[in-house]
Amino acid sequence: MALRARPLSSKQPSESDETLKIIQTDSSDDDEMKDLPKPPSSLPPASSAPATLRQRAISQTLASTANLANLLPTGTLLAFQLLTPIFTNNGVCDAATRPLTVILLLLLALSCFLFSFTDSFKTPDGRVFYGIATFKGLWLFDYADETGSAATLPDLSKYKFRFIDGVHAILSVLVFVSVALRDKNVVNCFYPQPAIEVQEVLDIVPIGIGFICSLLFVVFPTTRHGIGYPISHPK
């Protein structure tokens, strides 16, 4: 009786063996990726540096304009900010609004000049008096000696007119001109389509005037606290 040969069964790979091979392959690939050199970090775009410098210049210009505004009387500056858009029709002037804008700017410049000669003081009883400096002393606006309180007033001869007051008055007018030339409504009113040379002058001259005036204000400070400025105590 012949015996039949038993066929050899080929061993099929199990799912666990295939999973193990995949894990080993992935780990070897990770090791190879670690050995590869890392790409250099992305550099910032070349245009970022000029953009940063441009933004810094704009910020400095706005800051300088704000500092110049601090040298002007508060009432004059407030009137300029409120009335300029109305008088200039938001920068679109015609034959009627352009002369009115000129008159407004002249009146505001005159107020800057006159307010530089004003001064104020606070008495010990809490009252505040305003006046204008003369060659003899301070002439008070709202003082009437009805209660016999003349003894509470300081020596008004200390507030008399000085040469430095005239210098500050001229500098205040120049500062106002500088601020007005930086206002877009005023510029668009008188120069709606300026030439290249005119635009360069409008960009450079106000900043130059403001810088020089600010420097002179620092070198020759004022001690007066007139209309639109903080109140001073008796000297």
C-alpha positions as CSV (number, residue, x, y, z in Angstrom):
1,M,0.0,0.0,0.0
2,A,1.6,3.2,-1.2
3,L,1.7,6.2,1.1
4,R,0.7,9.6,-0.3
5,A,3.2,12.3,0.3
6,R,2.0,15.1,2.5
7,P,2.2,18.5,0.8
8,L,4.2,21.1,2.5
9,S,2.1,24.0,3.6
10,S,3.6,27.4,2.9
11,K,3.5,29.6,6.0
12,Q,1.5,32.7,5.3
13,P,2.7,35.9,7.0
14,S,0.4,37.0,9.8
15,E,-0.9,40.5,10.3
16,S,1.2,41.0,13.4
17,D,4.4,40.3,11.3
18,E,3.4,42.8,8.7
19,T,2.7,45.4,11.4
20,L,6.1,44.8,12.9
21,K,7.8,45.3,9.6
22,I,5.9,48.6,9.0
23,I,6.9,49.9,12.4
24,Q,10.6,48.9,11.8
25,T,10.5,50.6,8.4
26,D,9.0,53.8,9.8
27,S,11.6,53.9,12.6
28,S,14.5,53.5,10.1
29,D,13.0,56.3,8.0
30,D,12.8,58.5,11.1
31,D,16.5,57.8,11.9
32,E,17.5,58.7,8.3
33,M,15.5,62.0,8.5
34,K,17.2,62.9,11.8
35,D,20.6,62.4,10.1
36,L,19.7,64.8,7.3
37,P,20.8,68.4,7.7
38,K,17.9,70.8,8.6
39,P,17.1,73.5,6.1
40,P,18.1,77.0,7.2
41,S,15.4,79.1,8.9
42,S,13.5,81.4,6.5
43,L,15.0,84.8,6.4
44,P,12.8,87.9,6.8
45,P,11.8,89.5,3.5
46,A,14.2,92.2,2.3
47,S,11.3,94.7,2.2
48,S,10.7,94.5,6.0
49,A,13.7,96.7,6.9
50,P,12.6,99.6,4.6
51,A,9.0,99.3,5.8
52,T,10.2,99.4,9.4
53,L,12.3,102.5,8.7
54,R,9.3,104.1,6.9
55,Q,7.0,103.4,9.8
56,R,9.5,104.8,12.3
57,A,9.9,108.0,10.3
58,I,6.1,108.4,10.2
59,S,5.9,107.9,13.9
60,Q,8.6,110.4,14.6
61,T,6.9,113.0,12.4
62,L,3.6,112.5,14.2
63,A,5.3,112.7,17.5
64,S,7.1,115.9,16.6
65,T,3.8,117.4,15.4
66,A,2.2,116.5,18.7
67,N,5.1,118.1,20.6
68,L,4.7,121.2,18.6
69,A,1.0,121.4,19.4
70,N,1.9,121.4,23.1
71,L,3.7,124.7,22.6
72,L,0.4,126.4,21.4
73,P,-2.4,127.7,23.5
74,T,-5.1,125.0,24.2
75,G,-7.9,127.2,23.0
76,T,-6.2,128.2,19.8
77,L,-5.3,124.6,19.0
78,L,-8.9,123.4,19.7
79,A,-10.4,126.1,17.6
80,F,-8.0,125.2,14.7
81,Q,-9.0,121.5,14.9
82,L,-12.7,122.2,15.1
83,L,-13.0,125.0,12.6
84,T,-10.5,124.1,9.9
85,P,-12.5,121.2,8.4
86,I,-15.6,123.4,8.3
87,F,-14.0,126.5,6.8
88,T,-12.0,124.4,4.2
89,N,-15.0,122.1,3.4
90,N,-12.7,119.2,4.3
91,G,-10.0,120.4,2.0
92,V,-12.2,121.2,-1.0
93,C,-12.1,125.0,-1.1
94,D,-13.8,127.4,-3.6
95,A,-13.8,131.1,-4.2
96,A,-15.8,131.7,-1.0
97,T,-14.2,129.3,1.5
98,R,-10.6,130.0,0.6
99,P,-10.7,133.7,1.8
100,L,-12.6,132.6,4.9
101,T,-9.9,130.1,5.6
102,V,-7.2,132.7,5.2
103,I,-9.0,135.0,7.7
104,L,-9.4,132.1,10.2
105,L,-5.7,131.3,10.0
106,L,-4.7,134.9,10.5
107,L,-7.0,135.3,13.5
108,L,-5.6,132.1,15.1
109,A,-2.0,133.2,14.4
110,L,-2.8,136.6,16.0
111,S,-4.3,134.8,19.1
112,C,-1.0,132.8,19.4
113,F,0.9,136.1,19.3
114,L,-1.2,137.9,21.9
115,F,-1.6,134.9,24.3
116,S,2.2,134.8,24.6
117,F,2.0,138.1,26.5
118,T,-0.7,136.9,28.9
119,D,0.0,135.5,32.4
120,S,-1.9,134.2,35.3
121,F,-1.5,133.5,39.0
122,K,-3.4,131.9,41.9
123,T,-3.8,133.7,45.1
124,P,-3.7,132.0,48.5
125,D,-7.4,132.1,48.8
126,G,-7.8,130.0,45.6
127,R,-8.8,132.7,43.1
128,V,-7.2,132.8,39.7
129,F,-6.5,136.1,37.9
130,Y,-5.5,136.6,34.3
131,G,-3.7,139.6,32.8
132,I,-1.5,140.9,30.0
133,A,2.1,141.9,30.5
134,T,2.9,145.6,30.1
135,F,6.1,147.6,30.6
136,K,5.0,148.4,34.2
137,G,3.6,145.1,35.3
138,L,0.7,142.8,34.8
139,W,-2.6,144.4,33.8
140,L,-5.4,142.2,35.2
141,F,-8.5,141.5,33.1
142,D,-11.0,140.4,35.8
143,Y,-9.8,142.1,39.0
144,A,-11.9,144.7,40.9
145,D,-10.7,145.8,44.3
146,E,-14.2,145.7,45.9
147,T,-13.4,143.5,48.9
148,G,-10.1,145.2,49.8
149,S,-8.1,142.1,49.0
150,A,-5.3,143.9,47.3
151,A,-2.9,142.6,50.0
152,T,-3.4,139.1,48.7
153,L,-2.1,139.9,45.2
154,P,1.6,139.3,44.5
155,D,4.0,142.0,43.2
156,L,2.6,142.6,39.7
157,S,5.8,144.4,38.6
158,K,7.5,141.1,38.4
159,Y,5.2,140.1,35.5
160,K,6.2,143.1,33.3
161,F,7.0,142.8,29.7
162,R,10.4,141.3,28.8
163,F,12.3,140.9,25.5
164,I,12.0,137.1,25.7
165,D,8.2,137.5,25.6
166,G,8.4,139.0,22.1
167,V,10.7,136.1,21.0
168,H,8.2,133.6,22.3
169,A,5.4,135.4,20.6
170,I,7.1,135.1,17.2
171,L,8.1,131.5,17.8
172,S,4.5,130.7,18.7
173,V,3.3,132.1,15.4
174,L,5.9,130.1,13.5
175,V,4.9,126.9,15.4
176,F,1.3,127.6,14.4
177,V,2.3,128.0,10.8
178,S,4.2,124.8,11.0
179,V,1.2,122.9,12.4
180,A,-1.1,124.5,9.8
181,L,1.1,123.4,6.9
182,R,1.0,119.9,8.2
183,D,-2.8,119.8,8.2
184,K,-4.2,118.0,5.1
185,N,-7.3,120.2,4.9
186,V,-5.3,123.4,4.8
187,V,-2.8,122.0,2.2
188,N,-5.6,120.6,0.0
189,C,-7.4,123.9,0.2
190,F,-4.5,126.1,-1.1
191,Y,-2.6,123.4,-3.0
192,P,-5.1,120.8,-4.3
193,Q,-2.6,119.4,-6.9
194,P,0.9,120.7,-5.9
195,A,3.9,120.3,-8.2
196,I,6.8,118.2,-7.2
197,E,8.8,121.1,-6.0
198,V,5.9,122.6,-4.0
199,Q,5.2,119.2,-2.4
200,E,8.9,118.9,-1.3
201,V,8.7,122.4,0.2
202,L,5.5,121.5,2.1
203,D,7.1,118.3,3.4
204,I,10.5,119.9,4.5
205,V,9.8,123.5,5.6
206,P,7.2,122.8,8.3
207,I,9.4,120.1,9.9
208,G,12.4,122.4,9.8
209,I,10.5,125.3,11.3
210,G,9.1,123.1,14.0
211,F,12.5,121.7,14.9
212,I,14.2,125.1,15.1
213,C,11.3,126.6,17.2
214,S,11.3,123.6,19.5
215,L,15.0,124.0,20.0
216,L,14.7,127.7,20.8
217,F,11.9,127.0,23.2
218,V,14.2,124.7,25.1
219,V,17.1,127.1,25.1
220,F,15.0,130.1,26.0
221,P,12.1,128.7,28.1
222,T,9.2,130.9,29.2
223,T,7.9,131.2,32.8
224,R,4.5,132.6,31.8
225,H,1.3,130.7,32.1
226,G,-1.2,132.7,30.1
227,I,-4.5,132.0,28.6
228,G,-4.6,128.4,27.4
229,Y,-1.6,127.3,29.5
230,P,-1.3,125.8,33.0
231,I,-1.9,128.2,35.9
232,S,1.1,129.4,37.9
233,H,1.4,130.2,41.6
234,P,2.4,133.6,43.0
235,K,6.1,134.4,42.4
